[in-house]
Amino acid sequence: MIKLKIGGVPEHFNLPWHLCIEDGSFKKKGIDVEWIDFHGGTGEMSEALKNGSIDIAVMLTEGSIKEICDGSPFKIIQTYVKSPLMWGIHVHADSGFKKIEDLQNQTAAISRFGSGSHLMTYVHAHNQDWDTKHLDFETTQNLSGAKESLAEGSSDYFLWEHFTTKPLVDNGTFRRLGDEPTPWPCFVIVTTNEFLKNNPEITNSLLEPLNQKSKSLKSLNRIEKQISERYQLEINDVKEWLKITEWSQKQLSEKDVYFTQKKLKDLNLVNQEKKYSEFIF
């Protein structure tokens, strides 16, 4: 039995992984999977991959592309979710910010530099025709830290996945001023060059049951109720999320790689562009 440590955010997108662990699908392939939650998101997972505390991570596409452009020894082994991620633009419920335009030249909370909350703040600012050179950031590690930062006033707004933060909007902690969808597929599965060198066959054994589960997820019995109970989301929100979410069982396309890195280069977030072969396994 091969033991693997897999990292991902503690969000509804990763339910197929948990179901495969719970029903023994990975073990039937000779793989003992230990799942590790990363509340800090893609930036935190990148660090964990580099220091060897995890073997594989489910990371945001933009963060993965940036890491590889910047020289991290990573490879994308597959697209995981091919639909865009809907980033809610949040302020504290008691703040004086009433519309998106009010956020220009204000301080954005981010989990880490290089994280999705950081990179998507640039995408959002660019789409608003703001000067991205004037963006100001406060690092908060995770969603919990961002709640504190917005409440204290050390930051003014925060981008995080729409449905994960929906309960905080519903209970009056945050107000959502709008949404910013990613212009690329949102999640990819990433590992290190060293892992692939030492385990050339294992990825296919791991991906086969995962892809079967993600492909059939929407047709599972009472899936909306299961997601609602596991992730403390309202049933109607789960239904809306399932409508706009599509998992993938294929590699990230050359077109998506080039588009993502070109966008990051245009935003001055990466210094160089690389060949498609340098990104994928």
TORTOR-773305 format. One line per 3 residues: number of its first residue (from 1); their letters; for each residue x negated, y negated, z of C-alpha. Coordinates in steps of 0.02 Angstrom, whole numbers, plus 50000, padded with zeros to 5 digits. Layout:
# TORTOR-773305
NUM> A> X:Y:Z  ...;
This chain:
# TORTOR-773305
1> MIK> 50000:50000:50000  49928:49832:49949  49963:49686:50066;
4> LKI> 49999:49515:49990  50031:49348:50074  50152:49241:49973;
7> GGV> 50185:49058:50013  50337:48952:49971  50453:48818:50035;
10> PEH> 50591:48874:50155  50726:48831:50029  50866:48919:49936;
13> FNL> 50764:48933:49775  50660:49070:49855  50803:49186:49902;
16> PWH> 50754:49316:49768  50587:49342:49857  50672:49372:50024;
19> LCI> 50799:49492:49951  50659:49593:49870  50568:49602:50037;
22> EDG> 50724:49651:50132  50785:49786:50012  50612:49864:49992;
25> SFK> 50593:49823:49807  50412:49769:49826  50367:49918:49935;
28> KKG> 50433:50036:49801  50295:49961:49692  50165:49991:49827;
31> IDV> 50160:49809:49884  50186:49750:50063  50235:49567:50046;
34> EWI> 50219:49447:50192  50313:49284:50158  50245:49124:50236;
37> DFH> 50351:48965:50240  50264:48801:50198  50366:48654:50258;
40> GGT> 50237:48535:50184  50270:48597:50007  50152:48609:49859;
43> GEM> 50010:48505:49933  50001:48616:50087  50010:48774:49981;
46> SEA> 49867:48716:49870  49757:48701:50023  49811:48875:50082;
49> LKN> 49768:48953:49913  49598:48870:49914  49554:48930:50089;
52> GSI> 49619:49106:50056  49756:49108:50188  49882:49158:50052;
55> DIA> 49862:49256:49890  50003:49183:49786  50113:49028:49799;
58> VML> 50278:48968:49726  50232:48789:49685  50302:48639:49594;
61> TEG> 50249:48634:49412  50181:48456:49419  50077:48492:49574;
64> SIK> 50007:48651:49498  49961:48565:49334  49877:48423:49429;
67> EIC> 49777:48544:49536  49712:48636:49383  49673:48473:49291;
70> DGS> 49576:48418:49445  49472:48577:49443  49559:48691:49567;
73> PFK> 49525:48875:49524  49709:48917:49497  49810:49005:49363;
76> IIQ> 49997:49000:49331  50060:49178:49313  50242:49136:49273;
79> TYV> 50378:49005:49273  50492:49040:49422  50633:48913:49402;
82> KSP> 50650:48839:49227  50784:48708:49263  50734:48534:49326;
85> LMW> 50723:48498:49512  50843:48363:49571  50748:48245:49686;
88> GIH> 50862:48141:49796  50802:47964:49832  50835:47937:50017;
91> VHA> 50830:47793:50140  50874:47788:50324  51062:47771:50346;
94> DSG> 51042:47610:50447  50920:47527:50327  50962:47373:50226;
97> FKK> 50921:47457:50060  51081:47474:49959  51021:47513:49783;
100> IED> 50870:47584:49692  50809:47410:49642  50788:47366:49826;
103> LQN> 50648:47495:49841  50526:47408:49725  50362:47369:49817;
106> QTA> 50422:47465:49972  50329:47609:50058  50369:47787:50006;
109> AIS> 50356:47932:50128  50266:48082:50052  50218:48250:50126;
112> RFG> 50040:48244:50057  49945:48165:49914  49962:48280:49764;
115> SGS> 50129:48348:49827  50291:48339:49729  50357:48198:49838;
118> HLM> 50200:48099:49792  50197:48138:49606  50384:48115:49581;
121> TYV> 50377:47945:49665  50265:47894:49520  50385:47969:49392;
124> HAH> 50531:47879:49474  50438:47712:49481  50386:47728:49299;
127> NQD> 50566:47763:49247  50618:47605:49340  50484:47504:49246;
130> WDT> 50395:47465:49409  50207:47438:49413  50144:47603:49483;
133> KHL> 49980:47521:49535  50077:47438:49676  50152:47596:49750;
136> DFE> 50121:47615:49937  50129:47781:50031  50144:47848:50207;
139> TTQ> 50098:48033:50229  50222:48124:50341  50174:48310:50315;
142> NLS> 50353:48372:50289  50539:48332:50292  50541:48320:50482;
145> GAK> 50400:48194:50477  50490:48093:50344  50646:48084:50454;
148> ESL> 50541:48009:50593  50450:47890:50477  50609:47820:50400;
151> AEG> 50687:47801:50573  50533:47710:50640  50515:47602:50485;
154> SSD> 50337:47657:50443  50408:47704:50272  50560:47646:50176;
157> YFL> 50613:47785:50058  50582:47968:50025  50604:48088:49879;
160> WEH> 50652:48267:49923  50758:48405:49845  50940:48348:49834;
163> FTT> 51025:48499:49913  50896:48529:50050  50925:48352:50114;
166> KPL> 51114:48352:50083  51154:48401:50264  51052:48250:50322;
169> VDN> 51152:48139:50205  51315:48216:50266  51273:48192:50450;
172> GTF> 51223:48010:50428  51034:48026:50449  50995:47978:50269;
175> RRL> 51083:47884:50131  51049:47942:49953  51032:47799:49829;
178> GDE> 51013:47910:49676  50927:48061:49600  50772:48086:49493;
181> PTP> 50766:48252:49398  50598:48323:49348  50568:48312:49160;
184> WPC> 50492:48488:49165  50534:48662:49234  50523:48644:49422;
187> FVI> 50436:48796:49500  50294:48909:49444  50205:49057:49526;
190> VTT> 50021:49020:49554  49869:49117:49612  49680:49098:49609;
193> NEF> 49556:49155:49478  49471:49261:49610  49633:49352:49653;
196> LKN> 49666:49391:49470  49488:49453:49446  49504:49572:49594;
199> NPE> 49686:49623:49562  49714:49621:49373  49863:49740:49374;
202> ITN> 49955:49687:49531  50048:49537:49460  50154:49643:49342;
205> SLL> 50202:49760:49485  50251:49609:49591  50345:49515:49456;
208> EPL> 50450:49660:49393  50566:49677:49545  50564:49488:49575;
211> NQK> 50620:49453:49396  50756:49583:49406  50820:49501:49565;
214> SKS> 50814:49323:49500  50899:49374:49339  51045:49455:49432;
217> LKS> 51055:49334:49579  51206:49235:49522  51308:49394:49495;
220> LNR> 51274:49465:49669  51426:49493:49779  51470:49343:49889;
223> IEK> 51307:49256:49841  51376:49081:49876  51423:49130:50053;
226> QIS> 51256:49215:50082  51159:49060:50026  51273:48946:50128;
229> ERY> 51244:49045:50287  51057:49071:50264  51015:48892:50221;
232> QLE> 51152:48797:50315  51227:48724:50157  51409:48689:50118;
235> IND> 51489:48816:49999  51536:48681:49873  51356:48617:49872;
238> VKE> 51293:48794:49843  51412:48815:49696  51354:48650:49620;
241> WLK> 51171:48699:49645  51195:48870:49565  51275:48788:49413;
244> ITE> 51121:48683:49377  50986:48809:49426  50910:48936:49306;
247> WSQ> 50771:49057:49355  50642:49113:49229  50559:49278:49193;
250> KQL> 50433:49209:49069  50267:49118:49066  50263:48927:49066;
253> SEK> 50262:48874:48884  50121:48781:48797  50243:48640:48761;
256> DVY> 50287:48620:48946  50105:48625:49000  50055:48490:48875;
259> FTQ> 50205:48381:48912  50177:48389:49101  49992:48352:49096;
262> KKL> 50017:48212:48969  50146:48133:49083  50027:48147:49231;
265> KDL> 49887:48072:49125  49998:47928:49069  50034:47892:49254;
268> NLV> 49845:47896:49291  49870:48045:49407  49745:48156:49315;
271> NQE> 49585:48106:49227  49573:48241:49096  49683:48357:48994;
274> KKY> 49641:48541:48974  49681:48680:48853  49834:48788:48879;
277> SEF> 49724:48941:48910  49648:48856:49063  49818:48847:49148;
280> IF> 49896:49017:49118  49854:49199:49151;
